[in-house]
Amino acid sequence: MSTSRLSEKNEGKTASERPVDISDWNRDHVRRWLLEIQMDEGHADILYNQGLNGAGLLHLKEANRLMQNLPSNAKELIFQNIDLLKDKTEKLNDMVAQLCSLKPYPFNRYDASYRYTENCILDVTETGPKDLIHPCHEFKGFTDTPGEHRMEKYTFEVIRFAAACMNSRSNGTIHFGVADAPHGRILGVSIPKTDDFGVQQKHAIERHFKEKNVQIAEGAKDVHIAESEQNVQMAKRCIKPPRFVEVLKADMTFSGKYVIEVDIEPSSIVCQDFYFKTFDVVINEDAKNKKGGESFFIRDGNSSKLVEYDKYIKSNAQLFEERKNAEEKHRSVVKIHAHGSALSEMITGGTHSMNSPRFTSYIVVANKSHPVQHENLDFLLGMNLMAVLDFDPQSAENGLNKLLKEKRMFNEHLPVQYKDTGAVVDIASSLELTKITSWVFCNGGINGETPSDADKWEKEKSSSVRDVVSFLCRNILPRKKILVIFLLFSQVSEASDPLFQTFEMFQKELMGQNQILCISDNETSYTYWNDLIKQQHKCDISKRIYELSLAEINGTILSLWSDMRKLIRFQPSCGGSKVALFKKTEEFLHMLSILCVNQCDGGHHDKQLHEENFDKGGKASWWNFYYSEQPGSASVVKRDKLDYIVNTIIPNMLNQKRACVFFNIFHAQGWGGTTLAMHVLWTLKEKFRCAVLKDTTDDYTAAAKQVVQLLTYKTKEQPTRLPVLVMTDHFQDILNVLTLQQQIEEECLDQHIFSKSPQVIIVNCMRVDSCEPTEGTADAVYIPQYLSENELKLFGEKMEEFKKTNRNTETFYVSMIVNNFSSDYIQRVVKNILKDFNFQHKNAQLFAVLVLLHIYSKNALLSVSTCEEFLGLQTEAELLRVEDAFEKFSSLLKRCTVFSKVTFEGMQVIHSIIAQRCLEELSACHGVTKAQIANLLLTTALFYENTLEKLKFLQDVQDMLLKSSPKNEYSRLVQDIKKETPGMEEIVLLNAAKCLKS
């Protein structure tokens, strides 16, 4: 086989897929053209071997030099056809110039609101590797391929292109349904069943990237099989599933066709320094009955080329580093914007409230929307819309009109009705009296009116739409009270586009752009739109939003209504924007307690209950921080370390270069470490996505997945996102934190989340037996067991505020802190409260059990429901709080919420020092022994009957009875019982065995 013939087979392109510009032709393109004009194959091979390309063909003098060895009839044949070729090329170029251009679908995305328009031109060319990150492109018309060979053609082209991109380490996209002549012209293909493409692509990857039937030494066979399978898995991660982009007709109705696109992303972390041979790839139709053998493709210019494997590897050993450096460079380009804050300012006229905006009414002008956009358009339902000018002819069938009229009433009109004087009066009356929005179908779609393409629209409909614009701006409301919002759902790239013409009508009526806001959910559409305005008016858009996703636009506007802030929880997003956090998402992320920017807004929880529980040493709730921000309240005292963490530690953390980082807050029990950590999250809830990891599991992999899901919620395909601040409060070993950190980083890699700064910061709150005053480090804060002068002052102020309520201040937790947990002070308090203790009373028995649990089992408690049942409250006719039933003992108890397999409230002694002193007091003054309390705990069946909380309680009891180390004969409790009441330990152990066995 001749060299040129082999190259032709390797090229794998048809004649119709040559570049439009002849100067871009390589020698393969020239050779195929020579054969098409009936030149002898031997003469064509001579010119091929001499390297005649398109540029040489256009320069006759150069071509003459190369054609010295050709007979005169061959030269004459070329010269006769060159002029015809130039004429044909010029016509194609003119045709391309007249067609609108469109940006390609965003790389490696699937839910973007993109569509293509038939016969428009993709604004990219077929290329080889550029900077390895911006994708190279290849077009396949795919319209002439017979149905029975379509899948075979598709998989061949995908495998060949993918292997070439992977071996060149360049991102790439191959487009089916896009012509090469005119270059990039959108044709679209009819697809009866889209699922087949994904299935066959998967099978093709498994078939063509796995080496078969190779003689290998027995010892190396397993290694070879593993490497071959590894190649397949890497190829699957690099070759993305097919994407089907709808193709519209010129009049914006669906053509029934799609462009099929496959993205290739050979990231350095996936491919590393591997290269990819393909096997049994059929090179062309002549070879489809033969095995293709082993092949190695690379990108060479605008085509995929076969090269020698060993030679290429040797000369491109640095490709792995080049790709890695390109990714690093690409990641460093991060835009910082404030479009969320700007949107709040512009859409309200500066009031930042949709309850009282400066604008009386809004006019919305929109083109064709995409189904993926529909879930994020709820903000339109609450706006006072005077009119909607809709340019989607299928809007009533499956677009914006159909979506919104299910939830809101509209009066539907055609523009021509605004020319009818009687109809205009009716419309004006309807707008003034009923406030019902006028929905104007500006490009047909109702009452049998057919849609028009851009050229016909200007002749057939523009005059009527101009009447609509004039009427709305002049006859209804003062101009200064109207904001016109252009929603650019689809790309607008031509000045003849009806939407752009309407923009100019409004600009003329409103005498400028100050009352026009342009909103696009992607920068590409905005760039086209702004370029048109600059071309026509020599200026940029004055009011525009384009850096936000539609989810961020929707959430930001919804959050400006006070009622919405009570109904919907919002998470912060980039640029001061917000996204709605739906209940089903929160339920799915069940391992996280998520803190929202509007936490507690509009709520009316029992303030006294929350504050009393916290004041007695109970764990802070978000309500305590919320109350602290209200005038005249000091529910949570600001600790000195808060500013240090917020202003120093976390900014320093953000300078690190790994995906997940953490810092520790070390504290002794009762000195406010957990409250401080929560205060950090509360302070930063608008700058980070904040959550507390519940104490529910040791499954760090599942926890990491949920943390990363919170990170990517509604921002999965955004280039930047807000980091997550996740608090942990139950780890007993720093190794647990390191394990979680590792799992989060692995999950980020699996989700292709790469960044030069941390995406997750873990705030790890860890209890220690004692915490000496130590200066903080870059990743640790130590809470000393004393108060600073400033903290003493603030706690003193809170003490005075507490006294005004005339409540008992002895057990007020602040009293204990201010008294530095003085043993004399605590002894006096405990003695006073327990002076009438009677172990025969139910509430006294239950209190003693809680005391024992607190001392011998860390974090143990009894559920509120169990306490109520034990105290007989569930049978009382009059509802009674469990705290009331404990009577005086309640001042030494607190409520707390347990996040276990189920979430429930429990009762617990307010502090371990208090519990220890109570146990001593019960023994010394009331004759109640540890053995008595333990036997009561182990023999009361009621404690073990509540199945929802049983698992945790059983674990608490088991922890209490376990040996502290193999050296000890008994657990700490049993040892103490043996010392206090020798012999009773045997009875306790017998009861324990019965209890745990059952």
Secondary structure as GFF3:
##gff-version 3
##sequence-region A 1 998
A	DSSP	alpha_helix	3	11	.	.	.	ID=ss1
A	DSSP	three_ten_helix	15	17	.	.	.	ID=ss2
A	DSSP	three_ten_helix	22	24	.	.	.	ID=ss3
A	DSSP	alpha_helix	27	36	.	.	.	ID=ss4
A	DSSP	alpha_helix	41	49	.	.	.	ID=ss5
A	DSSP	alpha_helix	54	58	.	.	.	ID=ss6
A	DSSP	alpha_helix	60	66	.	.	.	ID=ss7
A	DSSP	alpha_helix	72	98	.	.	.	ID=ss8
A	DSSP	beta_strand	101	102	.	.	.	ID=ss9
A	DSSP	beta_strand	116	117	.	.	.	ID=ss10
A	DSSP	beta_strand	121	122	.	.	.	ID=ss11
A	DSSP	beta_strand	136	140	.	.	.	ID=ss12
A	DSSP	alpha_helix	147	168	.	.	.	ID=ss13
A	DSSP	beta_strand	172	176	.	.	.	ID=ss14
A	DSSP	beta_strand	178	179	.	.	.	ID=ss15
A	DSSP	beta_strand	185	186	.	.	.	ID=ss16
A	DSSP	alpha_helix	195	208	.	.	.	ID=ss17
A	DSSP	three_ten_helix	218	220	.	.	.	ID=ss18
A	DSSP	alpha_helix	221	238	.	.	.	ID=ss19
A	DSSP	beta_strand	243	248	.	.	.	ID=ss20
A	DSSP	beta_strand	254	264	.	.	.	ID=ss21
A	DSSP	alpha_helix	268	271	.	.	.	ID=ss22
A	DSSP	beta_strand	278	279	.	.	.	ID=ss23
A	DSSP	three_ten_helix	285	287	.	.	.	ID=ss24
A	DSSP	beta_strand	294	295	.	.	.	ID=ss25
A	DSSP	beta_strand	297	300	.	.	.	ID=ss26
A	DSSP	beta_strand	303	306	.	.	.	ID=ss27
A	DSSP	alpha_helix	309	315	.	.	.	ID=ss28
A	DSSP	alpha_helix	319	331	.	.	.	ID=ss29
A	DSSP	alpha_helix	339	348	.	.	.	ID=ss30
A	DSSP	beta_strand	361	366	.	.	.	ID=ss31
A	DSSP	three_ten_helix	371	376	.	.	.	ID=ss32
A	DSSP	alpha_helix	379	382	.	.	.	ID=ss33
A	DSSP	beta_strand	385	390	.	.	.	ID=ss34
A	DSSP	alpha_helix	395	398	.	.	.	ID=ss35
A	DSSP	alpha_helix	400	405	.	.	.	ID=ss36
A	DSSP	beta_strand	410	413	.	.	.	ID=ss37
A	DSSP	three_ten_helix	415	419	.	.	.	ID=ss38
A	DSSP	alpha_helix	421	429	.	.	.	ID=ss39
A	DSSP	pi_helix	430	434	.	.	.	ID=ss40
A	DSSP	beta_strand	437	441	.	.	.	ID=ss41
A	DSSP	alpha_helix	454	460	.	.	.	ID=ss42
A	DSSP	alpha_helix	462	471	.	.	.	ID=ss43
A	DSSP	pi_helix	472	476	.	.	.	ID=ss44
A	DSSP	three_ten_helix	479	481	.	.	.	ID=ss45
A	DSSP	beta_strand	482	488	.	.	.	ID=ss46
A	DSSP	alpha_helix	498	509	.	.	.	ID=ss47
A	DSSP	beta_strand	516	520	.	.	.	ID=ss48
A	DSSP	alpha_helix	523	537	.	.	.	ID=ss49
A	DSSP	beta_strand	544	545	.	.	.	ID=ss50
A	DSSP	alpha_helix	550	558	.	.	.	ID=ss51
A	DSSP	alpha_helix	562	567	.	.	.	ID=ss52
A	DSSP	beta_strand	569	572	.	.	.	ID=ss53
A	DSSP	three_ten_helix	574	576	.	.	.	ID=ss54
A	DSSP	beta_strand	578	581	.	.	.	ID=ss55
A	DSSP	alpha_helix	583	588	.	.	.	ID=ss56
A	DSSP	beta_strand	592	595	.	.	.	ID=ss57
A	DSSP	alpha_helix	607	615	.	.	.	ID=ss58
A	DSSP	alpha_helix	622	628	.	.	.	ID=ss59
A	DSSP	alpha_helix	641	644	.	.	.	ID=ss60
A	DSSP	pi_helix	645	649	.	.	.	ID=ss61
A	DSSP	alpha_helix	650	653	.	.	.	ID=ss62
A	DSSP	beta_strand	660	668	.	.	.	ID=ss63
A	DSSP	alpha_helix	673	683	.	.	.	ID=ss64
A	DSSP	beta_strand	689	693	.	.	.	ID=ss65
A	DSSP	alpha_helix	700	712	.	.	.	ID=ss66
A	DSSP	beta_strand	724	728	.	.	.	ID=ss67
A	DSSP	alpha_helix	734	750	.	.	.	ID=ss68
A	DSSP	beta_strand	760	768	.	.	.	ID=ss69
A	DSSP	beta_strand	780	783	.	.	.	ID=ss70
A	DSSP	alpha_helix	789	803	.	.	.	ID=ss71
A	DSSP	alpha_helix	813	818	.	.	.	ID=ss72
A	DSSP	alpha_helix	823	833	.	.	.	ID=ss73
A	DSSP	alpha_helix	842	856	.	.	.	ID=ss74
A	DSSP	beta_strand	862	863	.	.	.	ID=ss75
A	DSSP	alpha_helix	864	870	.	.	.	ID=ss76
A	DSSP	three_ten_helix	873	875	.	.	.	ID=ss77
A	DSSP	alpha_helix	882	886	.	.	.	ID=ss78
A	DSSP	three_ten_helix	887	892	.	.	.	ID=ss79
A	DSSP	beta_strand	893	899	.	.	.	ID=ss80
A	DSSP	beta_strand	903	909	.	.	.	ID=ss81
A	DSSP	alpha_helix	912	926	.	.	.	ID=ss82
A	DSSP	alpha_helix	930	939	.	.	.	ID=ss83
A	DSSP	three_ten_helix	941	944	.	.	.	ID=ss84
A	DSSP	alpha_helix	947	961	.	.	.	ID=ss85
A	DSSP	alpha_helix	972	980	.	.	.	ID=ss86
A	DSSP	alpha_helix	984	997	.	.	.	ID=ss87
###
